[in-house]
Amino acid sequence: MLYREAGQIKTTYANDQAIFPIAQDRWLLGIALVIAFVVIPIWADEYMLQAVLIPFLIFALAAIGLNLLLGYCGQLSLGTGGFMAVGGYAAYKLTTSFPDLNMIVVFALSGLIAACVGVVFGVPSLRIKGFYLAVATLASQFFLQWLFNKVAWFYNYSPSGTITAPPRTMFGVMVTGPEATAEVRYFVTLCIVMLLALVAKNLVRGHIGRSWMAIRDMDIAAEIIGIRPMQAKLSAFAISSFYCGVAGALMVFTWLGSVETEAFNIDISFQVLFMVIIGGLGSVLGSFLGAAFITAVPILLTNLPPAFGLRVAIDTQKHFEVMIFGGLIIFFLIAEPLGLARLWQIGKEKLRLWPFPY
């Protein structure tokens, strides 16, 4: 009754192939956009925007990038943090070297630079896969972190070794730097993430996404039917690294403002991987669900115990956080490998048949 598409007749191919062919999905998307663009800026304070919502959007974008590579193309990568570092440092060098460059162009160029680096480190995927590919991408993580830490040119020879986002305007509004408000930085991040999520959703529905999924399911059979493995795998690495690079640039310019190389360490790579596993492999929605879950758990562990009169040490909270993440990863890998996105899909299918048995 609540989720029934009876009577929604599709008379054209465009209607049948729409991203959201069912009216209820379009309503839910519209409600979510109204909440994101209207309700949250009015309701949320600076802490909520700066500490919760902006990092959630940035990690969701990085999770989409990794999901395109791992969930759709089947190429395991542990170098997400390194590719985010490429985007962050590229955006810093572009803004300091070309002060008049528009920030949209800066974010796009930083993503393209990260895409080029991703292609370089994606070359081993043409010969190896699985665990060996994971080790190769892990090497890229350590190499890129070492490079940005040791070569002073990347941080403009700063004695502290940190990079700081310079103040920049976009359409006459300050979007980066100390003078930029949390609301403006939230809007900039939200618009970029929503646009790239829409691009990713359309991308996986086209011939590029189909070639990725064919390589993921059986690369030999995909090559037999005419799909070029080199083109498919390297394009997956390029586009995935582009998304991670833009996420890294946003991490520096709209969230943290000032970072060191440790901000992009191996923990970030594992954290984004956990988001993809818990949210759901091969799902753009799952990337958002996984990012929301991973972002919310530490905040809940910090705020819930005091609400019930319990005092929990910070190190104990971290231990609980790791235990929860580890337990959920094992649960989803065994019980539901497609994660929260699959549970959401099952719930919608049950609503279609309710009150009849599923």
N, C-alpha and C positions, 0 to 999 in steps of 0.2 A: 504494500500500500504506500509506504513512504518512499520506496525506491523502485518504482515500476515503470518500465518504458512502453507499456501497452498504449497504442494510439500514436506513438511518436514515429510516424512513417517517414522514411527517408526517400525522397523522390529524385535525388541527384547523387552522382558519385562524390561531389564535394561534401555533401551532408554526411554521406556514409563514411568518408575518410577523415572527418573532422577530428581534432584532438580530443574534444569532449562531445561525442555524438549524443549523449543523453542529457536532457534538460536539467536533471537534478545535479549532475556534475558541473554544469555551467553555473547553476545557482550557488553551489558550494564555493566555486572559484570566485565568483563575484563577491560573496560574503567575505571570503578570506582577503581579497584585495581591498575591500572597504575597511576591514579591521586593520590591515597593514598600513594603508595610506591615510586613514582618517582617524580611527579610534585610538590606535596606539600613540601617535604623536600628541593627542590631547590628553590621554590618560597616563602614559608612562613618564616617569621622572628621569633625571639625568643618569642615575645609577642603573635603572632598568635598561635604558638605551645603550649606555656605554659598556656595561658589564655583562649584559645578557643578549640583547637583540642584535647588536652589531656583530659580536663574535659568532652568534648563531648563523647569521646570513653569510659571513665570510667562510666559516667551516662548511656550510651547506654548499657553497660554490666549489670549494676544494673537493668535497665529497662527490659532487656531480662529475668533476674532472676525473677523479679516480674511478668512478663507476663506469664512465665511458670506456675506460681502458680495461678494467678488470671485469665488470659485470657484463658488458656488451661484447668486448673483444676477447676476453679470457686471458689477458696478459697481466700477470701478477707484478705489481710494482711496490717497492718500499722506499722510493725516492721522492715521495710527495713533498716532504719538507724542503728538500733541496730545490725542487722546481718552484716552490713558493718563494724561496730565498732569491732565486734568479729574478722573479717578477718584482720582488720588493727592492732589491738593489738596482735593477734596471730602471725602475720608476724614480728612484732617488737620483741616479746619475742623469737621467733625462731632465728632471726638474731643476737640478742645480746647473747643468750645462746649457739648457735652453729655457730660461726663466719665463719666456712668453708663450711657451707651448701649452695648448689647452689640455686640461687634465683628462678629458675623454681620450684625446690622442695619446697622452702619456700612458694611461691604463691599457689602451689597445696595443701600443708599441711594446710595453713591458710583457704583455701576453705573447706577442709574436716572438720576442727574444727568447722567452721561456720555451716556446714551441720549437724553435731551432735547436735549443739545447736538448729538449726532449727527443727530437729526432736522432741526434747524435748518440744519446744513451739508449735509444730504442733499437739501434742497429743489431745488438746481440740477440734480440728477439727473433731475428731471421734464422738463427741457428740453434738457439736453446729455448727452453720453456720450463714452466713449473718452478721448482725450487731453485734451479740454476739461474733462471731469469730474475727471481727475487733477489738472489745474492748479487747479481750484476747491477740491478737498480739500487740495492743497498750501498754498493760501492759508489754510485753516483751521489748518493746522499752525503756520505762522508767526504768525498772529494770536493763537492761544491761548498760544503760548510768550511772545509779547510781553506779553499781558495779565497772565499770572502773574508776569512779571518786573517789570512797571511798577506794578501796583496792589498797594500794600503790605498791604492788608487780607487778601489771600489767604495771606500768610505771617505774619500777626499782627504786622506792623510790626517784624519782627526786623531788627536792623542788618545782619546777614550776608546776609539774603535767602534763607536756607535754611529748610526745614521738617524737623522732627525728630519721628519717631513717638513719642508719649508712652507710658509703660508702662501696659498694660492687661491685664486678666485675662479669661479665658473659662472658665467652669465651675470657678473657683477656681485656674486654672493661668495663669501669666504667659505671654502669647503675643506681646507686643510690648515693645519697649524693650531696654535693655542687659542686663537680668536674664533675659530670655527665652532659653532654650537653643536651639541650632541644631536639635536633634531636635524640639522642640515646634513651632518655626516651620515645619519641614519637614512635619510632620503636618498642620498647619493648611492650608498651601498645597496639599498633596497631596489632602486631602479636598475642598477647594473646587474644585480643577481637575477631579478625577474626577467630581464631581457635575455641574458645568457641561458637561463633555464628554459625559456621558450625556444631559443635556438637549438638547445640540446634535445628537447622533446621532438622537434621537427626533424632534427638530424638523424635520430635513431629510427625514425619511421621511413626514411628514404633509402636509396640504394647504398649509401655509405654505411648506414646502420645495419642493413641486411647483410652486407659483406662482412662486417665485424662479427655479427652473430653466427654467420656460417663458419668463419675461422674459429670462433669459440667452440662451436659444437663439434666440428671435425675438419681440421685444416686440410687434410689430404683430399677429402671429398669436395671441399670448397675449391681447391685448386683444379680438380678434375672438371668441375662444371664451369670453369672460366674465371674464377676470382683470383686476383693476383695477391698472394700472401704478403709480399713486400710492400705493396701499395696500401693494403688494408692495415697491416700492423703499424707501419710508420705513420700513417694518417691518424691512427688511434693514439699513438704516442704524442704526435704533434698537437692534436686538438685537446687531449687530456692535459698536456703541459701548458697549453694556452690558458685553460680554465684555472689551473693551479697558479700560474704566474699572475693572472689578474687577482686571484684571491690573496696572493702574497703582497701585491701592491696595495690592495685595500687594507690588508692587515697593518701595513706601515702607515698609510696616509689617513685612514678613517677610523682606525681603532686605537692602536698603541701610540702612534706619533713618533716614538723613538725606540729603536730596537738594536740589539746586538745579534751576532750570528747564532747565539744560543736560543734565540726565539724561534729558529727554524730547525731545531735539532731533530733527532730520530724519534723523539716522543710525539712530535707533530705528525710524522708519517704513520706511526702506529695508531694515533688517535683518529686520523681520517680513515684509516683502514677499518677500525672498529665501527665507525659511523656507517660505512658501506655494508659491513657484515650484518650489523643489527638492523639497519634501516631496510636493506634488501638489495641484493645484487641484481643488476639489470633493471633498475627503476629510478627514474628521476625523482618521483615522489619519495621513494625510500631514502634518498640522499637527504632530503629535508627532515624526514622523520628521525633518521639516525643522528643528524646534527642536533636536532632539538633534544633528543634523549641524552646524548653525551654532554651537551651544554647544561642541561637542567639538573642532572644528577649531582654534580659537585655543589651547586647552589642549594639544592634540597638538603644535602648532608650537612651543610653549614648552618642553615636556618631552621630546620625542623627540630633537632634535639633541644636547642634553647627554648623553643616554643612549648615543649613538654617538660621543661625544667631540668633537662639533662645537659651535662657539660662533657663535651667530647674534645679531646686534644686534636690539634691540626694534623699531626702525623697519623693518628688513629683514623681520622676522616679520610686521609689519602689511602690508607690500607683498606678501609671499607669500599672506597671508590674502585680500587683495583679489583677487589674481590667481586663486586657487583658486575663490573664490565667483563671479567673473565668468566664468571658463571653464566651471564647472558649470552656470551659468544658461544660457549659450549652448548647451551640450550638451543640456540637458533641453528647452529650447525647440525645438530642431531634432529631436533623436532621440526623446525621450519627453516630450511636453508635460505629461503627467499625473504626472510625477515619480517619486519613490521608492515612493509608494503603488501606482502601476501596476506597477512592477517586482515588488513583493511579491505583487500579485495574479497576475501572470504566473507567478511561481514556484509559487504554490499550484495554478494550473491545470495546470502541468506535473506536479506531484506527483499530481494526480488521475489522470492517464493513464499515469504511469510504471509499467512499463518500456516502454510503447508510445510511438511517436514522437508529438511534439506537432504 
